[in-house]
Amino acid sequence: MENANPLMSIFRTSPFEVLISHASKVVQCANSLTALFAAMKADDSAAIVRIKDDMFRMVSEAEALRVNLHANLPKSLFLPVNRNVLLETMSFQDGIASAALEIVGLVSQRKMVVPDWMDEKLTVFVTSCLDTCEQVEALVREMNNLVEAGFKGRTAERVQEMIRVLGEMESESDRQGDAMARWLFENEEKMDPVSVMFWYQVIRWAGKVADRAEGVGQHISLMIAK
């Protein structure tokens, strides 16, 4: 059995619980993109507005958690990880939601309907990006276990493997994003030029969801390597 980290007994509430709750909120926000694209395909403007409002509410709740962490994170030498790395990890989690908000902000302001010829490829790509978010949430949920194990042993090995898988997932979503952009331009005659550029932005922002997710994994890897 791995030895518990005695430093954890110093804190009444683990700062990692806040990080975990924050990750859950931002991933929930990102996952709303599935419903958003479904509403776009159905040309349901009312649903798009509801989804946008829900996403902004989730981000507001995540922001409250971030403020709480900044205000209460110990500055003493007893914090079991580098304080800046922990805060940067949360910043990358914020980036997941921010990229999702860029998408919902655009499509709620400009009428964009998912054309039938784009639907299947877009669904595969967006699902790939959101899969990285699910991996991040599972990864962050291991933080308390990591601290209790002193960032070593079987727990650290398991988390490092999760980080490796996350990196592969992000690389695959990046590959799909590049292919999606090329495919969009190959079919640009099927829509007006302005719509082509707006869709290109949507593809880029969806890719940033996965990119920020990988950033969370990289920062957790830094904690393990301390």
C-alpha positions as MATLAB code, in Angstrom:
seq = 'MENANPLMSIFRTSPFEVLISHASKVVQCANSLTALFAAMKADDSAAIVRIKDDMFRMVSEAEALRVNLHANLPKSLFLPVNRNVLLETMSFQDGIASAALEIVGLVSQRKMVVPDWMDEKLTVFVTSCLDTCEQVEALVREMNNLVEAGFKGRTAERVQEMIRVLGEMESESDRQGDAMARWLFENEEKMDPVSVMFWYQVIRWAGKVADRAEGVGQHISLMIAK';
ca = [
       0.000    0.000    0.000;
       1.280    3.463   -0.892;
       1.994    5.718    2.071;
      -0.349    8.635    2.569;
       1.203   12.061    2.233;
       1.231   13.646    5.747;
       1.183   17.123    4.188;
      -2.451   16.618    3.246;
      -3.428   16.542    6.914;
      -2.401   20.206    7.170;
      -5.323   21.341    5.028;
      -8.935   21.157    6.155;
     -10.011   21.196    2.505;
      -7.743   20.052   -0.288;
      -7.156   22.759   -2.915;
      -7.386   19.948   -5.431;
     -11.087   19.519   -4.643;
     -11.580   23.001   -6.093;
      -9.510   22.054   -9.149;
     -11.649   18.935   -9.613;
     -14.930   20.861   -9.320;
     -13.627   23.477  -11.741;
     -12.639   20.794  -14.265;
     -16.110   19.289  -14.043;
     -17.719   22.661  -14.810;
     -15.541   23.487  -17.804;
     -15.923   20.005  -19.269;
     -19.687   20.234  -18.834;
     -19.557   23.543  -20.681;
     -17.517   22.069  -23.541;
     -19.795   19.043  -23.806;
     -22.673   21.438  -24.505;
     -21.204   21.829  -27.980;
     -22.855   18.530  -28.917;
     -26.293   19.973  -28.188;
     -25.295   23.248  -29.833;
     -24.424   21.644  -33.161;
     -27.603   19.565  -32.996;
     -29.611   22.778  -32.526;
     -27.765   24.384  -35.439;
     -28.543   21.407  -37.652;
     -32.222   21.681  -36.666;
     -32.126   25.454  -37.253;
     -33.493   25.899  -33.718;
     -32.500   29.440  -32.721;
     -34.373   29.272  -29.406;
     -32.417   26.182  -28.368;
     -29.159   27.889  -29.334;
     -29.968   30.800  -27.025;
     -30.800   28.410  -24.161;
     -27.577   26.484  -24.679;
     -25.572   29.709  -24.772;
     -27.143   30.879  -21.506;
     -26.428   27.511  -19.866;
     -22.808   27.583  -21.031;
     -22.255   31.095  -19.690;
     -23.816   30.032  -16.374;
     -21.406   27.100  -16.135;
     -18.463   29.376  -16.868;
     -19.644   31.819  -14.212;
     -19.742   28.971  -11.693;
     -16.272   27.863  -12.774;
     -15.025   31.428  -12.385;
     -16.325   31.527   -8.811;
     -14.328   28.380   -8.083;
     -11.204   29.911   -9.636;
     -11.563   33.043   -7.492;
     -12.018   30.837   -4.440;
      -8.834   28.916   -5.197;
      -6.796   32.079   -5.736;
      -8.086   33.536   -2.476;
      -7.518   30.461   -0.335;
      -4.562   28.652   -1.886;
      -1.855   28.361    0.779;
       1.331   30.307    0.095;
       3.366   28.379    2.634;
       6.093   25.871    1.866;
       3.712   23.089    2.875;
       1.760   23.129   -0.389;
       2.623   19.740   -1.925;
       2.977   21.129   -5.458;
       4.320   24.301   -7.036;
       1.666   26.979   -6.514;
       2.170   28.521   -9.954;
       1.859   25.169  -11.716;
      -1.405   24.512   -9.907;
      -2.791   27.906  -10.931;
      -1.584   27.446  -14.509;
      -3.360   24.091  -14.612;
      -6.599   25.858  -13.764;
      -5.866   28.464  -16.450;
      -5.676   25.726  -19.077;
      -8.954   24.340  -17.752;
     -10.416   27.823  -18.203;
      -9.120   27.689  -21.776;
     -11.304   24.660  -22.511;
     -14.454   26.605  -21.646;
     -13.203   29.788  -23.316;
     -12.792   28.036  -26.660;
     -16.289   26.567  -26.356;
     -17.683   30.021  -25.557;
     -16.064   31.458  -28.678;
     -18.069   28.961  -30.719;
     -21.416   29.518  -29.024;
     -20.863   33.277  -29.074;
     -20.368   33.237  -32.825;
     -23.248   30.942  -33.745;
     -25.671   32.781  -31.436;
     -24.900   36.064  -33.194;
     -24.742   34.856  -36.786;
     -27.198   32.380  -38.245;
     -25.176   29.247  -39.038;
     -26.900   26.023  -40.007;
     -24.948   22.755  -40.251;
     -25.334   21.633  -43.881;
     -26.068   17.968  -44.495;
     -22.827   17.474  -46.408;
     -20.821   18.649  -43.383;
     -22.758   16.946  -40.604;
     -21.003   13.568  -40.384;
     -17.427   14.851  -40.584;
     -18.165   17.679  -38.145;
     -19.695   15.262  -35.631;
     -16.666   12.963  -35.766;
     -14.262   15.880  -35.330;
     -16.119   17.548  -32.459;
     -16.549   14.202  -30.688;
     -12.802   13.666  -30.947;
     -12.158   17.050  -29.332;
     -14.673   16.435  -26.543;
     -13.179   13.018  -25.825;
     -10.021   14.810  -24.690;
     -12.138   16.769  -22.204;
     -13.561   13.568  -20.730;
     -10.006   12.288  -20.358;
      -8.996   15.502  -18.593;
     -11.848   15.245  -16.112;
     -10.889   11.656  -15.293;
      -7.263   12.758  -14.969;
      -7.955   15.672  -12.645;
     -10.118   13.446  -10.461;
      -6.920   11.528   -9.661;
      -5.278   14.587   -8.084;
      -6.172   13.840   -4.470;
      -4.982   10.267   -4.933;
      -1.745   11.598   -6.404;
      -1.145   13.900   -3.443;
      -1.921   11.166   -0.945;
       0.565    8.919   -2.747;
       3.229   11.609   -2.686;
       3.189   11.864   -6.498;
       4.896    8.515   -6.858;
       4.270    4.795   -7.029;
       1.483    3.028   -8.896;
      -0.828    6.040   -8.744;
       1.716    8.267  -10.478;
       2.371    5.588  -13.084;
      -1.350    5.260  -13.787;
      -1.732    9.024  -14.139;
       1.294    9.271  -16.432;
      -0.310    6.659  -18.675;
      -3.535    8.682  -18.711;
      -1.504   11.747  -19.713;
       0.166    9.793  -22.515;
      -3.222    8.672  -23.825;
      -4.488   12.258  -23.599;
      -1.570   13.392  -25.749;
      -2.422   10.795  -28.377;
      -6.067   11.854  -28.327;
      -5.117   15.514  -28.815;
      -2.810   14.603  -31.703;
      -5.656   12.705  -33.359;
      -8.083   15.612  -32.918;
      -5.420   17.935  -34.333;
      -5.019   15.678  -37.355;
      -8.782   15.597  -37.824;
      -8.979   19.372  -37.492;
      -6.406   19.873  -40.241;
      -8.258   17.412  -42.457;
     -11.565   19.109  -41.669;
     -10.191   22.517  -42.657;
      -8.788   21.185  -45.930;
     -12.079   19.461  -46.677;
     -13.978   22.672  -45.940;
     -11.933   24.629  -48.468;
     -12.240   21.827  -51.017;
     -16.029   22.234  -50.746;
     -16.147   26.004  -50.349;
     -18.213   26.430  -53.498;
     -21.139   24.898  -51.596;
     -21.509   27.962  -49.346;
     -20.846   31.678  -49.507;
     -17.268   32.865  -48.791;
     -18.133   34.563  -45.497;
     -19.718   31.352  -44.167;
     -16.605   29.422  -45.171;
     -14.425   31.675  -43.025;
     -16.812   31.518  -40.082;
     -16.810   27.727  -40.249;
     -13.037   27.776  -40.408;
     -13.049   29.722  -37.124;
     -15.412   27.186  -35.565;
     -13.049   24.370  -36.562;
     -10.074   26.219  -35.084;
     -11.851   26.904  -31.791;
     -13.001   23.300  -31.509;
      -9.384   22.266  -31.959;
      -8.363   24.650  -29.178;
     -10.694   22.785  -26.804;
      -8.513   19.695  -27.271;
      -5.306   21.733  -27.207;
      -6.149   23.267  -23.829;
      -7.131   19.839  -22.543;
      -3.683   18.525  -23.394;
      -2.192   21.530  -21.578;
      -3.905   20.396  -18.381;
      -2.270   16.997  -18.742;
       1.151   18.534  -19.333;
       0.892   20.590  -16.152;
      -0.142   17.580  -14.098;
       2.897   15.811  -15.538;
       5.020   18.696  -14.216;
       3.572   18.134  -10.755;
       4.574   14.477  -10.886;
       8.066   15.335  -12.108;
       8.703   17.890   -9.340;
];
